[in-house]
Amino acid sequence: MKSLGMRHVALNVSDPERSKSFYCKVLHMEVEWEPDADNIYLSTGGQDNVALHKGTPGPGSLDHIGFFVRSHAEVDEWYEEVKAAGVKILREVKTHRDGARSFYLADPDGIVIQILAHPPVIAASQR
């Protein structure tokens, strides 16, 4: 038996509206559901789910979250768009030893986000 993959993450954020604006404008997500002012659920075309919960962001066991893209060229395009938007870049674009290509940025609460083209995921999406 296999799962459909890790497609949900719940984040404690200091200002759900500010975070909603960031994830929608910078990462092109859409609002899926807003049950109240303290909870917002976002998605990328129904493929995933990011829950924004009003809370106290801070250090914990979360290192970063990742958003997959379809190619190395798209990583570079995203990098230019994010940089032009004035978003804090934490690590520049790099091709990794496993053939993946990525860069890291920070959301308004300092949550680390990786934009990533990973060859096995690219191949699976083309099937």
VENRAKA-V551770 format. One record per run of one state. SS is the DSSP state (H for helix, E for strand, - for the rest). FROM is the first residue (numbers start at 1). LEN is the number of residues. Records with the same first field share a line. If there is no record, write none. Layout:
SS=FROM-LEN  FROM-LEN
//
This chain:
-=1-7  14-2  26-4  37-2  44-5  55-10  69-3  85-4  96-5  107-5  118-1  126-2
E=8-6  30-7  39-5  49-6  65-4  89-7  101-6  112-6
H=16-10  72-13  119-7
//
